[in-house]
Amino acid sequence: MRKYLFLLASLIPMLFGCKADDRTSYLKTVTGKAGEIIVVLDKASWDGEVGTALRDVLAKDYPMLPQREPSFTLINITKNAFSDLFKAHRNIVFFNIAEDVAQPGVFVKRNRWAQPQIILTIEALSSEQAAGLIKENADIIFNAIDQIEKDRIANSSKKYEEKSIRSVVSERFGGSPYFPKGYSIKKVTENFFWASHETTTTNLSILIYTIPYNGDSFPTKEQIIEAQDKVLKENVPGMFPNSYMITVNTETEAPIMTSYKYKNKTFVEIRGLWEVANDYMGGPFVEHVMYHKDPGKLIVIQGFVYAPKHKKRNFIRQVESIVYSFDWAEKFSE
């Protein structure tokens, strides 16, 4: 079997936020709901090993939600059904499985029919080879779509930013995320900040605060959770006396921590569940923890969701995009 070729060069501009070419200026805006992917594949392959391999990558459980939800919602249509109606969709995965394929591989293209759009094309000589390509490039396929979903939200936050909130945060912490319109400040102290976007049935919140560390080494997950629970108890009360926000940290629902480097920032990401002690509220959270510019401090940028009547995936992705947009103050003018 010939060596698989992956066109990494076509993926790099998307992952690192390079400007698209001038052609995008006249493209229509993408359609489709957040988290949706159109998969152009014949029915037999969709029901067979190719569809199974793709679902294992893109429809796997989204991490650390109260109820199981897929990472993405996959919508299968055949090539004959792929009309102009679908060409403007935000995320598209094409398959070309044929014996005359000249160059098997996974190829990435941006903004072909709309913007900001991503199109992944999987070229293969056989169904077996297509399934193999999906498995071999699983992280690249998932991360490419996941990142552009976050970038869309982050770019919208910057375009429709509530700049007055960023000024308040930056003054206290030396940096800030970009807060979109609709967010308002709930609480501000010297070392704690809370802004939220609330409706009658949802609450999307961003918390920013500092926690101490001894300076010898980066603290463990357990040490971070212990320190942040002290901050949450003091600053995020529940509806009833002696009720307050805490991190769920049980054997079966322990937070997960991963190290990242993104846009020249090194941090750990912690995902988990929160609840209110002595109450019945709860939901998912995601946070970034990194060294503060002041010695002996870590800064925590935490997004959490309360949406008891709704699915949580798209909401947590929204606050996660705001968390990812954090930057130090000197970067704002660049």
ZAMARGU-4260 file (C-alpha; in steps of 0.2 Angstrom, whole numbers, plus 5000, padded with zeros to 4 digits):
<rodrens>
0) 5000/5000/5000 | 5007/5017/4995 | 5013/5029/5009 | 4999/5040/5015 | 5002/5058/5012
5) 4995/5072/5023 | 4996/5090/5017 | 5001/5098/5033 | 5005/5114/5024 | 4987/5117/5021
10) 4982/5115/5039 | 4996/5126/5046 | 4988/5143/5042 | 4971/5138/5050 | 4979/5132/5066
15) 4990/5147/5068 | 4977/5160/5063 | 4985/5167/5048 | 4974/5179/5037 | 4964/5171/5023
20) 4967/5177/5006 | 4958/5192/4999 | 4945/5180/4990 | 4936/5178/5007 | 4930/5196/5006
25) 4916/5192/4995 | 4912/5175/5002 | 4895/5173/5011 | 4895/5169/5029 | 4894/5151/5034
30) 4878/5142/5039 | 4874/5128/5050 | 4873/5126/5069 | 4888/5127/5080 | 4896/5109/5082
35) 4888/5103/5066 | 4897/5094/5052 | 4891/5089/5035 | 4898/5072/5030 | 4897/5068/5011
40) 4898/5050/5010 | 4888/5036/5002 | 4876/5027/5013 | 4884/5010/5013 | 4901/5017/5018
45) 4892/5028/5032 | 4885/5012/5039 | 4901/5003/5037 | 4919/5004/5044 | 4922/5021/5036
50) 4907/5029/5045 | 4912/5020/5061 | 4930/5026/5061 | 4924/5044/5058 | 4911/5043/5072
55) 4924/5037/5084 | 4934/5052/5081 | 4921/5066/5079 | 4906/5060/5088 | 4916/5053/5104
60) 4909/5060/5120 | 4913/5078/5124 | 4924/5077/5140 | 4917/5081/5157 | 4899/5085/5154
65) 4885/5080/5167 | 4876/5070/5153 | 4884/5062/5138 | 4884/5072/5122 | 4894/5070/5106
70) 4909/5081/5103 | 4901/5085/5086 | 4884/5082/5078 | 4887/5073/5061 | 4875/5074/5047
75) 4877/5062/5033 | 4872/5066/5015 | 4877/5058/4999 | 4887/5066/4985 | 4871/5067/4974
80) 4862/5076/4988 | 4876/5089/4991 | 4868/5104/4983 | 4871/5122/4984 | 4861/5122/5000
85) 4875/5113/5009 | 4890/5121/5001 | 4890/5136/5014 | 4890/5125/5029 | 4903/5129/5042
90) 4911/5111/5043 | 4911/5099/5029 | 4920/5082/5027 | 4921/5075/5009 | 4926/5057/5005
95) 4933/5051/4988 | 4935/5032/4989 | 4939/5026/4971 | 4952/5014/4963 | 4959/5029/4952
100) 4963/5040/4967 | 4980/5047/4963 | 4985/5053/4980 | 4978/5045/4996 | 4978/5056/5011
105) 4968/5069/5022 | 4968/5086/5014 | 4962/5103/5022 | 4955/5118/5014 | 4947/5134/5021
110) 4934/5146/5014 | 4930/5137/4998 | 4911/5142/4997 | 4909/5153/5013 | 4919/5159/5027
115) 4925/5155/5040 | 4923/5137/5033 | 4934/5121/5035 | 4933/5107/5022 | 4942/5091/5025
120) 4944/5079/5010 | 4949/5061/5013 | 4955/5053/4997 | 4957/5034/4997 | 4958/5019/4986
125) 4947/5008/4997 | 4936/5009/5012 | 4949/5000/5022 | 4962/5013/5017 | 4949/5027/5021
130) 4946/5020/5039 | 4965/5018/5041 | 4968/5036/5036 | 4955/5042/5049 | 4962/5033/5063
135) 4980/5038/5059 | 4975/5056/5058 | 4962/5056/5071 | 4970/5070/5082 | 4973/5081/5067
140) 4955/5079/5060 | 4947/5082/5077 | 4958/5097/5082 | 4956/5106/5065 | 4937/5107/5067
145) 4938/5109/5086 | 4950/5124/5084 | 4940/5133/5070 | 4924/5131/5081 | 4933/5140/5095
150) 4941/5153/5083 | 4923/5157/5076 | 4917/5161/5094 | 4933/5170/5099 | 4933/5181/5083
155) 4915/5185/5087 | 4919/5190/5104 | 4933/5202/5098 | 4921/5209/5085 | 4907/5212/5097
160) 4917/5215/5112 | 4912/5224/5128 | 4928/5233/5130 | 4924/5241/5147 | 4925/5224/5155
165) 4942/5220/5148 | 4948/5236/5155 | 4942/5232/5172 | 4950/5215/5172 | 4967/5220/5164
170) 4969/5234/5177 | 4968/5221/5191 | 4977/5206/5183 | 4988/5213/5170 | 4978/5204/5156
175) 4961/5199/5151 | 4950/5188/5139 | 4939/5197/5127 | 4921/5197/5133 | 4907/5198/5120
180) 4892/5209/5121 | 4879/5202/5134 | 4891/5199/5148 | 4890/5210/5163 | 4901/5211/5179
185) 4894/5203/5194 | 4908/5205/5206 | 4925/5213/5207 | 4938/5213/5221 | 4957/5215/5221
190) 4960/5197/5217 | 4944/5191/5210 | 4933/5195/5195 | 4916/5187/5189 | 4906/5192/5174
195) 4891/5182/5167 | 4879/5181/5153 | 4862/5176/5160 | 4845/5172/5153 | 4830/5165/5162
200) 4837/5147/5160 | 4856/5149/5158 | 4871/5156/5166 | 4887/5157/5157 | 4901/5164/5168
205) 4919/5169/5168 | 4929/5169/5184 | 4947/5176/5185 | 4957/5175/5201 | 4974/5172/5208
210) 4980/5158/5219 | 4997/5157/5228 | 5011/5144/5225 | 5027/5141/5233 | 5038/5145/5218
215) 5048/5128/5218 | 5037/5119/5205 | 5020/5120/5197 | 5007/5114/5209 | 4998/5097/5206
220) 4980/5096/5201 | 4975/5092/5219 | 4984/5108/5225 | 4976/5119/5212 | 4958/5112/5216
225) 4961/5114/5235 | 4967/5132/5232 | 4953/5137/5220 | 4939/5129/5231 | 4944/5141/5245
230) 4942/5156/5232 | 4925/5149/5226 | 4919/5147/5244 | 4922/5165/5248 | 4917/5173/5232
235) 4903/5162/5223 | 4889/5159/5235 | 4873/5149/5232 | 4855/5154/5234 | 4854/5147/5252
240) 4863/5151/5268 | 4880/5141/5269 | 4879/5136/5251 | 4894/5140/5239 | 4902/5133/5223
245) 4914/5119/5224 | 4924/5108/5212 | 4917/5090/5211 | 4932/5079/5214 | 4927/5061/5217
250) 4934/5045/5211 | 4922/5043/5197 | 4921/5062/5193 | 4938/5069/5196 | 4944/5084/5185
255) 4956/5081/5171 | 4972/5091/5169 | 4982/5093/5153 | 4997/5104/5148 | 4996/5115/5133
260) 5005/5128/5123 | 4995/5140/5113 | 5000/5157/5105 | 5015/5158/5115 | 5006/5155/5132
265) 5010/5139/5142 | 4996/5134/5154 | 4987/5119/5161 | 4969/5116/5156 | 4957/5108/5169
270) 4940/5102/5165 | 4928/5095/5177 | 4911/5097/5185 | 4906/5110/5199 | 4892/5110/5211
275) 4885/5120/5225 | 4887/5114/5242 | 4871/5112/5252 | 4861/5115/5236 | 4857/5105/5220
280) 4865/5117/5207 | 4879/5111/5196 | 4887/5110/5178 | 4903/5109/5169 | 4918/5120/5169
285) 4935/5123/5160 | 4949/5133/5166 | 4967/5138/5161 | 4980/5140/5175 | 4996/5149/5172
290) 5010/5158/5180 | 5006/5176/5184 | 5019/5189/5180 | 5020/5193/5199 | 5031/5180/5208
295) 5022/5168/5219 | 5005/5169/5210 | 4995/5158/5198 | 4981/5166/5188 | 4966/5156/5184
300) 4954/5160/5170 | 4938/5149/5173 | 4922/5147/5163 | 4907/5138/5170 | 4890/5134/5163
305) 4873/5132/5172 | 4860/5127/5160 | 4849/5113/5169 | 4836/5113/5155 | 4848/5112/5140
310) 4862/5102/5133 | 4879/5109/5138 | 4891/5106/5124 | 4889/5122/5114 | 4888/5132/5130
315) 4904/5125/5137 | 4913/5128/5120 | 4907/5146/5121 | 4915/5150/5138 | 4930/5140/5133
320) 4933/5151/5118 | 4933/5166/5130 | 4945/5158/5141 | 4956/5154/5127 | 4956/5172/5121
325) 4965/5178/5137 | 4981/5188/5134 | 4992/5199/5143 | 4989/5218/5142 | 5004/5222/5131
330) 4997/5211/5118 | 4981/5221/5115 | 4989/5234/5105 | 4998/5221/5093
</rodrens>
